[in-house]
Amino acid sequence: QVQLVESGGGLVQAGGSLRLSCAASGRTSSAYVMGWFRQAPGKEREFVAGIKWSDSYTYYADSVKGRFTISRDTAKNTVYLQMNSLKPEDTAVYYCAAKNTVLVFTDPRHYAYWGQGTQVTVSS
């Protein structure tokens, strides 16, 4: 089993930055890929970014590419999402997730473990 705890959300003005953290514990060897998803009111859960633990391969949604950066610290069992140039449309609950396969990054149904989420609100 893998447990995930997110932190770092909050209120920020458009154009500002936030860094989200996701601390993993338990049987972390099962977490081959870590991902960030977000869900806004009335919207489906949306893939944001993913990273493979073994070689740090990354993949981003087109909507955030060039603005967000995903990274990991293996010693701390922690994955980060650096969010720059934030826009009001980035407002959502952000979730950390983990899965034990590497072929598909973007479908939330492939992720077995989820954190409780952290709210990000971007004001205009």
N, C-alpha and C positions, 0 to 999 in steps of 0.2 A: 504494500500500500504506500501511496505517496500523499503527503499533506502539503498544501500550498497556502501561503498567507501573503496577501498583497498589502502594500502601503504606499503612501506618497501622493494620493489624490488630493484634490482641493479646488479652490476657486482661483482663477487666473484671468487676467485681461488678454484680449486678442493680441497676438504677436508675442506673447510671453512663453515661458518654458516651464515644464515640470519633469521630474524623473520618478517613474514608478519602480518599485522593487517587488520581487516575488521570492520569498524564502521557501525552499523545499526541504522537507524532512521525510523520514521513513525510508522505504526501499527506493532510493533515488536512482539506482542503476536501471530501473524500469523506465525512467524518463528519458527516452532517446531524443525526443523533440520537445521543446518548450515553446508555447505560443501565447500571444496576447490577442484577445478578442474584445469587442465593445458592443454595447447594446443601448441605443437611444430609445426614448419613449415612443411606442408605436412602431418600432422597427425590429427587424430580425437581427439576431446576433451576427456580427460581422467580423471576419478575420482582419487583423491589423498587421501582425508580424510574427515570424517564427525563427527559431534557431536550433541547430543540431548540436548537441553537447560535444560529440567526438571531434569535430573539425571546425566548429563555429560557422558552418554554412548558414546563410540567412536568406530570408524571403520576405518581401513586403507587399502589402496591398498598394495598388496604384494611387489611392487617395492620400497615402501618407509617405510614399517614397520621396526621399530627399529632405523630409522634415523630421521623421522619427528614426531612431537607431536602437536596435535591440542588441544586447550583449549579455555575457554571462561571466560569473566569477566562480570557477569550479571549487576553489578552496572554501568558499562561503556557501556553496550550493544555492546560489542566488542568481536570478536573471533580472535584467533591468530594461526599462523602456524609456529612453530619453526622448522627450517630446518638445520640439522647437517650433517656432512660428505657428502657434496654436490659433485655430479658427473657431468661431462659435459652433460650426457644424461638427467639431470634434467632441462636443459635449455628450457624455455617455457614462454608463457604468463600465469600467474596464476590468476584465477578468483574466487571470493567469491560468493556463492549462498545461497539461502534460500528456504525452502519448508514447507508446512503446513501438511504434512503427515509423518509417522515414519516407514513405513514398508519397504521401499526401499531407500537405501543410494546412490547407485552407478550410477544410470541412470540419466544423465543430463536433460532428458525430463520431469522428475518429479519435477524439480526446477522452481519455478515461478518468482523468483527475482534474478537478477545478477548485480554484479559490473562491472566496465569498464575494469578491468584487470590491472595487474602490471607485468612488464618484469623482469624475473630472467635469468641472463646469467652466466654460470659457465665455466671458462676457464681452459684448461688443463695445 
